[in-house]
Amino acid sequence: MLRWEGAIYWLVTIGLSLTLGTGISYGLFALIHNQDPIQYPQFIYPFMPVGVVFVVIVIICSIVPELTYRTVSKSGLVERLREVE
């Protein structure tokens, strides 16, 4: 279940960055490009840096829930219930 939670985190993060992030980036480019089209280059999507960031996101979102569970599960059930109060 923790692995699914991590997978949902990275799926949502990557999905939003691909849709909203790319849309915002292109929208800003188009806005600036329309101001003075002679001085600005074409819009080029940075596939390599974005791919590296996505791999890092997948690794972090997969590892953190499991590490958190291991840290919390070391204490007994009664101790964990006392921490909640």
N, C-alpha and C positions, 0 to 999 in steps of 0.2 A: 504494500500500500504506500509506503514511503517512496518507493521508486516511481510509482505512478504520480505521486504528488510532485516530485522533482521534474518528471516529464511534462506535466501540465504547466509548471512554471516556465520551463524553457520553451515549450510550444507557444504559450501566450506571448512571452517576451519577443521571440523571434517573429511571430506572426504580426504583432503590433509594429515592430520596427520595420518589417518589410512593407507593410501597408501605409501606416501613418508616417513613419520616418522617411520613407522614400517620397511619399506625396508632399510632405513639408519641404524636403530638400529640393525637389524639382520645382515646387511652387515658388520658393525663394529665388532659385536660379532664374526662373521665367520672369519674376518681378524685376530682378536686377538686370537681366538681359534686355528687357523691354526699355529700360531707361537709356541705355547706350549700347546697342548691339555690336558696334565695331570693336570695342575694347575687350569684350569677354569671350572666352572660348566656349566650345560646345559642352553640354552636360555629359559627363562620363561617370557611370556608376562604379565605385571602387570595390570590385568583387573580391579581390584578395584581402584587403584589410577587414571588410565586413565578414568574410568567411572565417577569418582568424578569430574575430570577436565572437561569432556565433559558436565556434568550437569551445572557446573559453566559457561562454554562457552555459553550454550543455554540460561541461565538466563541473562547473560550480554548482549548478542546479541539481546535478545528480549526486554530488558528494555531500553537500551541506545537510539535507534532511537525515541522511543516515548517520552522519557524525553527531548531529544533535540528538538523535535517538539513543545512540550509544552513550553519550554523556549523561543523559537524563535517566536511562535505564539502570545505571550503576547504583543509584540510591533505591531504597526500598519503597514499596507502595505507600506505606504510612508516611514516610518522609516527604514523598512527592505530594500527597494530599495536604500535608501541613504547609508546604510552600505555597499552595494555591490560596489558602486562607490568608 
